[in-house]
Amino acid sequence: MTNFVLMAGAWLGAWAWEETAAELRAAGYAVRPLTLTGLAEKRGVPAGQRAHVQDVVDAVDQGDLRDVVLVGHSYAGVPVGQAAERIGDRLRRVVFVDSSVPVDGESFLSGWPSDSVRAAIEANDGWWPPITADDCAGQGLTDDQVSRFLGGATPHPGASLTEPAELTRPLADLPATYVKCLLDDEEPPDAAAGPLKSGHWDLVRMDTGHWPMFSAPRELARVLREAAPRE
């Protein structure tokens, strides 16, 4: 059976996947939403990016999972992309949902204006505070969805944003799907451009915002099913 392991981005935990996970289970898939160290019910525990990579690998190892589809949203694409190469032939596919992708030797904050984020982390004792309702504008979210998102959000461990990624082979070698949410931006990040030309990656576009597990959970579940159909 295909095993979906789902990781949400900054400030979020396993709870964020509730609706999408329910859709996948109803379709007959095994689903394991995962909370990364320092977030949600694991809040307050300092963690670097390598700890988050290990969280993903441990979930696969401890569950003795095979035919694994790793799904990383936003920040989580960085640890998920690294974990994917570490689980070997247990991997079926990686799905990057409107996410960053790892670049060897670079951090999540590399390559974009991050002074304000670094300042916020320093001012909050090593944690990145959650965004506000104003930051959710234009992302296809209803007021109730924004309220649910912000109500469950917890500070994100800052070290995970500044620690560099470590890859042992080209990311383009992985079987992957990149899901681009068009209300956030029309194009995937520059780091995904090369892999998308490799022949191993597919590009799927969704007409929704950066948090599709809230704004379009059923459509997101459909996209995930189509990325890794049952054999």
DOPAKOL-547226 format. One record per residue (C-alpha): residue number from 1; residue in one letter; x, y, z. Coordinates in pm, 1 decimal. Layout:
# residues N
atom seq:NUM&type:A&x:X&y:Y&z:Z
...
# end
This chain:
# residues 231
atom seq:1&type:M&x:0.0&y:0.0&z:0.0
atom seq:2&type:T&x:118.6&y:351.2&z:-79.3
atom seq:3&type:N&x:215.6&y:539.3&z:237.8
atom seq:4&type:F&x:181.0&y:917.5&z:231.1
atom seq:5&type:V&x:395.9&y:1096.5&z:490.7
atom seq:6&type:L&x:283.9&y:1459.7&z:511.5
atom seq:7&type:M&x:483.6&y:1753.3&z:650.4
atom seq:8&type:A&x:346.0&y:2107.6&z:667.3
atom seq:9&type:G&x:554.4&y:2423.1&z:651.8
atom seq:10&type:A&x:659.2&y:2681.9&z:908.5
atom seq:11&type:W&x:448.0&y:2720.7&z:1224.7
atom seq:12&type:L&x:231.6&y:2415.4&z:1147.6
atom seq:13&type:G&x:206.3&y:2055.5&z:1263.2
atom seq:14&type:A&x:34.7&y:1731.8&z:1164.2
atom seq:15&type:W&x:-301.8&y:1884.2&z:1252.8
atom seq:16&type:A&x:-291.0&y:2106.8&z:943.1
atom seq:17&type:W&x:-342.6&y:1802.7&z:717.4
atom seq:18&type:E&x:-665.3&y:1684.9&z:879.9
atom seq:19&type:E&x:-896.2&y:1740.0&z:581.9
atom seq:20&type:T&x:-651.9&y:1632.4&z:311.7
atom seq:21&type:A&x:-551.3&y:1323.9&z:510.3
atom seq:22&type:A&x:-916.5&y:1225.9&z:552.6
atom seq:23&type:E&x:-967.8&y:1246.3&z:175.1
atom seq:24&type:L&x:-663.6&y:1027.6&z:108.9
atom seq:25&type:R&x:-769.2&y:768.3&z:365.2
atom seq:26&type:A&x:-1117.5&y:756.9&z:217.4
atom seq:27&type:A&x:-954.5&y:674.3&z:-115.8
atom seq:28&type:G&x:-774.1&y:378.8&z:40.9
atom seq:29&type:Y&x:-427.6&y:519.0&z:111.1
atom seq:30&type:A&x:-223.7&y:494.1&z:429.7
atom seq:31&type:V&x:-148.3&y:843.3&z:560.2
atom seq:32&type:R&x:90.2&y:966.7&z:830.8
atom seq:33&type:P&x:85.7&y:1340.6&z:894.7
atom seq:34&type:L&x:402.9&y:1430.7&z:1082.3
atom seq:35&type:T&x:481.6&y:1712.9&z:1323.4
atom seq:36&type:L&x:842.1&y:1825.9&z:1302.6
atom seq:37&type:T&x:1038.1&y:1884.9&z:1622.0
atom seq:38&type:G&x:969.4&y:2221.0&z:1786.0
atom seq:39&type:L&x:621.8&y:2272.0&z:1639.2
atom seq:40&type:A&x:258.9&y:2219.0&z:1746.5
atom seq:41&type:E&x:244.8&y:1946.3&z:2015.3
atom seq:42&type:K&x:628.8&y:1936.8&z:2006.3
atom seq:43&type:R&x:654.2&y:2312.7&z:2055.1
atom seq:44&type:G&x:938.0&y:2471.4&z:2247.5
atom seq:45&type:V&x:1199.4&y:2209.3&z:2160.7
atom seq:46&type:P&x:1490.4&y:2374.2&z:1976.0
atom seq:47&type:A&x:1566.3&y:2204.0&z:1645.0
atom seq:48&type:G&x:1788.0&y:2254.3&z:1344.7
atom seq:49&type:Q&x:1716.7&y:2142.6&z:992.7
atom seq:50&type:R&x:1908.8&y:1816.5&z:1040.3
atom seq:51&type:A&x:1675.1&y:1727.7&z:1325.8
atom seq:52&type:H&x:1381.1&y:1774.7&z:1090.3
atom seq:53&type:V&x:1543.5&y:1553.2&z:828.4
atom seq:54&type:Q&x:1585.9&y:1289.4&z:1096.3
atom seq:55&type:D&x:1220.4&y:1328.3&z:1201.1
atom seq:56&type:V&x:1117.0&y:1224.5&z:850.2
atom seq:57&type:V&x:1364.0&y:936.5&z:824.1
atom seq:58&type:D&x:1263.0&y:808.9&z:1169.2
atom seq:59&type:A&x:893.4&y:812.9&z:1074.7
atom seq:60&type:V&x:969.9&y:589.4&z:776.5
atom seq:61&type:D&x:1205.5&y:361.8&z:970.9
atom seq:62&type:Q&x:989.9&y:321.5&z:1278.6
atom seq:63&type:G&x:680.2&y:251.4&z:1072.1
atom seq:64&type:D&x:874.7&y:10.4&z:848.7
atom seq:65&type:L&x:711.4&y:192.7&z:558.4
atom seq:66&type:R&x:748.8&y:96.3&z:193.7
atom seq:67&type:D&x:614.9&y:259.1&z:-123.9
atom seq:68&type:V&x:655.1&y:595.4&z:50.2
atom seq:69&type:V&x:538.0&y:929.2&z:-89.2
atom seq:70&type:L&x:699.3&y:1213.1&z:105.6
atom seq:71&type:V&x:501.8&y:1537.8&z:88.2
atom seq:72&type:G&x:667.7&y:1861.5&z:196.0
atom seq:73&type:H&x:485.7&y:2193.8&z:203.4
atom seq:74&type:S&x:664.0&y:2531.4&z:208.8
atom seq:75&type:Y&x:963.3&y:2513.5&z:449.4
atom seq:76&type:A&x:918.4&y:2136.3&z:487.0
atom seq:77&type:G&x:1029.4&y:2080.3&z:128.6
atom seq:78&type:V&x:1387.0&y:2142.8&z:245.2
atom seq:79&type:P&x:1408.9&y:1858.9&z:502.4
atom seq:80&type:V&x:1181.6&y:1634.5&z:294.9
atom seq:81&type:G&x:1405.6&y:1662.8&z:-10.9
atom seq:82&type:Q&x:1705.0&y:1559.1&z:198.8
atom seq:83&type:A&x:1519.9&y:1275.3&z:370.5
atom seq:84&type:A&x:1404.8&y:1140.1&z:33.9
atom seq:85&type:E&x:1755.0&y:1038.5&z:-68.8
atom seq:86&type:R&x:1818.9&y:880.1&z:271.6
atom seq:87&type:I&x:1529.9&y:632.1&z:262.1
atom seq:88&type:G&x:1657.9&y:463.1&z:-53.5
atom seq:89&type:D&x:1433.4&y:220.0&z:-236.3
atom seq:90&type:R&x:1150.9&y:273.2&z:10.2
atom seq:91&type:L&x:1078.8&y:601.9&z:-167.6
atom seq:92&type:R&x:815.2&y:606.7&z:-435.4
atom seq:93&type:R&x:793.5&y:980.6&z:-494.9
atom seq:94&type:V&x:846.9&y:1322.5&z:-341.0
atom seq:95&type:V&x:578.9&y:1588.6&z:-371.8
atom seq:96&type:F&x:687.0&y:1946.0&z:-307.1
atom seq:97&type:V&x:376.3&y:2154.6&z:-230.9
atom seq:98&type:D&x:450.3&y:2521.3&z:-306.8
atom seq:99&type:S&x:774.4&y:2464.7&z:-123.1
atom seq:100&type:S&x:1137.0&y:2551.3&z:-109.9
atom seq:101&type:V&x:1367.1&y:2273.3&z:-226.4
atom seq:102&type:P&x:1703.7&y:2192.8&z:-70.5
atom seq:103&type:V&x:2025.7&y:2317.1&z:-225.7
atom seq:104&type:D&x:2345.7&y:2160.1&z:-96.7
atom seq:105&type:G&x:2525.5&y:2400.4&z:136.3
atom seq:106&type:E&x:2243.3&y:2653.5&z:144.8
atom seq:107&type:S&x:1976.5&y:2719.4&z:405.4
atom seq:108&type:F&x:1604.5&y:2787.2&z:378.0
atom seq:109&type:L&x:1680.9&y:3158.6&z:410.2
atom seq:110&type:S&x:1947.6&y:3158.7&z:138.1
atom seq:111&type:G&x:1864.3&y:3338.0&z:-183.3
atom seq:112&type:W&x:1585.1&y:3566.6&z:-66.0
atom seq:113&type:P&x:1572.1&y:3887.0&z:140.2
atom seq:114&type:S&x:1575.3&y:3747.5&z:492.3
atom seq:115&type:D&x:1705.5&y:4025.3&z:715.4
atom seq:116&type:S&x:1362.4&y:4077.7&z:871.0
atom seq:117&type:V&x:1322.8&y:3706.3&z:941.8
atom seq:118&type:R&x:1668.0&y:3683.4&z:1099.4
atom seq:119&type:A&x:1593.1&y:3990.1&z:1310.3
atom seq:120&type:A&x:1261.7&y:3840.4&z:1423.3
atom seq:121&type:I&x:1435.9&y:3515.7&z:1521.9
atom seq:122&type:E&x:1697.9&y:3704.6&z:1721.1
atom seq:123&type:A&x:1433.4&y:3917.0&z:1892.7
atom seq:124&type:N&x:1232.8&y:3609.9&z:1990.6
atom seq:125&type:D&x:1503.2&y:3399.0&z:2151.9
atom seq:126&type:G&x:1567.8&y:3181.7&z:1847.1
atom seq:127&type:W&x:1211.3&y:3138.4&z:1726.6
atom seq:128&type:W&x:1032.1&y:3269.9&z:1416.5
atom seq:129&type:P&x:693.7&y:3410.1&z:1526.7
atom seq:130&type:P&x:383.7&y:3308.2&z:1328.9
atom seq:131&type:I&x:246.6&y:3542.5&z:1065.5
atom seq:132&type:T&x:-65.4&y:3756.1&z:1108.5
atom seq:133&type:A&x:-403.2&y:3761.5&z:937.2
atom seq:134&type:D&x:-282.1&y:4041.0&z:710.1
atom seq:135&type:D&x:-9.7&y:3809.9&z:576.5
atom seq:136&type:C&x:-277.2&y:3562.1&z:467.0
atom seq:137&type:A&x:-455.8&y:3810.7&z:240.5
atom seq:138&type:G&x:-489.3&y:3713.0&z:-123.4
atom seq:139&type:Q&x:-421.5&y:3343.3&z:-58.2
atom seq:140&type:G&x:-771.7&y:3210.0&z:-116.6
atom seq:141&type:L&x:-848.2&y:3156.0&z:250.3
atom seq:142&type:T&x:-1183.7&y:3220.8&z:413.4
atom seq:143&type:D&x:-1198.5&y:3400.3&z:747.3
atom seq:144&type:D&x:-1265.2&y:3067.3&z:918.1
atom seq:145&type:Q&x:-966.2&y:2907.4&z:748.5
atom seq:146&type:V&x:-740.5&y:3195.1&z:849.7
atom seq:147&type:S&x:-867.7&y:3167.2&z:1205.1
atom seq:148&type:R&x:-800.5&y:2794.0&z:1212.7
atom seq:149&type:F&x:-452.8&y:2836.9&z:1065.4
atom seq:150&type:L&x:-346.9&y:3113.4&z:1302.1
atom seq:151&type:G&x:-516.2&y:2950.9&z:1600.6
atom seq:152&type:G&x:-297.9&y:2642.2&z:1563.5
atom seq:153&type:A&x:24.8&y:2811.8&z:1456.2
atom seq:154&type:T&x:323.8&y:2800.6&z:1691.4
atom seq:155&type:P&x:666.5&y:2969.7&z:1670.6
atom seq:156&type:H&x:908.3&y:2795.6&z:1435.5
atom seq:157&type:P&x:1259.5&y:2693.4&z:1552.0
atom seq:158&type:G&x:1491.3&y:2947.1&z:1393.9
atom seq:159&type:A&x:1793.8&y:2718.6&z:1365.2
atom seq:160&type:S&x:1609.2&y:2504.8&z:1111.8
atom seq:161&type:L&x:1590.6&y:2806.8&z:881.1
atom seq:162&type:T&x:1960.4&y:2891.8&z:892.8
atom seq:163&type:E&x:2125.1&y:2548.8&z:896.7
atom seq:164&type:P&x:2252.9&y:2447.1&z:549.9
atom seq:165&type:A&x:2114.1&y:2152.6&z:358.2
atom seq:166&type:E&x:2326.4&y:1845.5&z:286.3
atom seq:167&type:L&x:2268.1&y:1647.6&z:-34.3
atom seq:168&type:T&x:2477.5&y:1356.2&z:-156.0
atom seq:169&type:R&x:2339.0&y:1343.4&z:-511.3
atom seq:170&type:P&x:2153.6&y:1573.8&z:-750.0
atom seq:171&type:L&x:1799.7&y:1649.2&z:-638.5
atom seq:172&type:A&x:1691.0&y:1610.9&z:-1001.5
atom seq:173&type:D&x:1756.3&y:1235.6&z:-974.8
atom seq:174&type:L&x:1460.8&y:1192.8&z:-739.9
atom seq:175&type:P&x:1116.5&y:1105.1&z:-878.5
atom seq:176&type:A&x:918.3&y:1414.8&z:-784.3
atom seq:177&type:T&x:617.9&y:1634.3&z:-845.2
atom seq:178&type:Y&x:623.7&y:2008.6&z:-781.9
atom seq:179&type:V&x:284.1&y:2161.3&z:-699.8
atom seq:180&type:K&x:275.1&y:2534.7&z:-770.4
atom seq:181&type:C&x:-0.6&y:2735.1&z:-601.0
atom seq:182&type:L&x:-66.9&y:3023.3&z:-835.5
atom seq:183&type:L&x:-207.1&y:3280.9&z:-592.5
atom seq:184&type:D&x:129.0&y:3284.7&z:-416.6
atom seq:185&type:D&x:342.9&y:3312.9&z:-730.0
atom seq:186&type:E&x:317.6&y:3185.7&z:-1085.7
atom seq:187&type:E&x:653.0&y:3010.2&z:-1104.7
atom seq:188&type:P&x:836.6&y:2756.7&z:-885.7
atom seq:189&type:P&x:1152.3&y:2875.5&z:-708.6
atom seq:190&type:D&x:1471.5&y:2902.5&z:-912.4
atom seq:191&type:A&x:1618.9&y:2598.2&z:-738.4
atom seq:192&type:A&x:1341.0&y:2381.2&z:-883.8
atom seq:193&type:A&x:1389.4&y:2501.6&z:-1243.4
atom seq:194&type:G&x:1671.5&y:2262.1&z:-1328.4
atom seq:195&type:P&x:1511.7&y:1952.0&z:-1173.9
atom seq:196&type:L&x:1184.8&y:2029.5&z:-1354.5
atom seq:197&type:K&x:1375.2&y:1996.3&z:-1684.2
atom seq:198&type:S&x:1532.9&y:1665.0&z:-1584.8
atom seq:199&type:G&x:1255.4&y:1435.0&z:-1696.0
atom seq:200&type:H&x:1218.7&y:1299.5&z:-1340.9
atom seq:201&type:W&x:997.2&y:1580.5&z:-1211.7
atom seq:202&type:D&x:641.8&y:1681.5&z:-1302.0
atom seq:203&type:L&x:486.0&y:2024.9&z:-1255.9
atom seq:204&type:V&x:125.6&y:2063.8&z:-1141.1
atom seq:205&type:R&x:-45.1&y:2398.9&z:-1092.8
atom seq:206&type:M&x:-325.5&y:2469.4&z:-846.1
atom seq:207&type:D&x:-540.2&y:2782.4&z:-863.9
atom seq:208&type:T&x:-520.9&y:2850.8&z:-492.5
atom seq:209&type:G&x:-290.5&y:3006.8&z:-235.2
atom seq:210&type:H&x:16.3&y:2900.9&z:-41.9
atom seq:211&type:W&x:-170.6&y:2688.5&z:213.6
atom seq:212&type:P&x:-381.9&y:2451.4&z:-0.3
atom seq:213&type:M&x:-437.5&y:2208.2&z:286.6
atom seq:214&type:F&x:-666.1&y:2481.4&z:422.7
atom seq:215&type:S&x:-793.8&y:2657.3&z:109.7
atom seq:216&type:A&x:-835.6&y:2353.4&z:-119.7
atom seq:217&type:P&x:-791.1&y:2030.7&z:81.2
atom seq:218&type:R&x:-994.9&y:1807.6&z:-148.9
atom seq:219&type:E&x:-823.0&y:1932.8&z:-462.0
atom seq:220&type:L&x:-486.1&y:1888.9&z:-295.2
atom seq:221&type:A&x:-576.2&y:1529.5&z:-205.9
atom seq:222&type:R&x:-669.0&y:1468.6&z:-570.6
atom seq:223&type:V&x:-335.3&y:1612.7&z:-685.1
atom seq:224&type:L&x:-150.4&y:1386.1&z:-441.8
atom seq:225&type:R&x:-344.7&y:1080.3&z:-557.3
atom seq:226&type:E&x:-267.9&y:1158.4&z:-920.0
atom seq:227&type:A&x:100.2&y:1213.0&z:-839.9
atom seq:228&type:A&x:121.3&y:860.1&z:-696.7
atom seq:229&type:P&x:-172.2&y:653.2&z:-824.1
atom seq:230&type:R&x:-228.7&y:309.3&z:-676.5
atom seq:231&type:E&x:-80.4&y:30.6&z:-883.7
# end
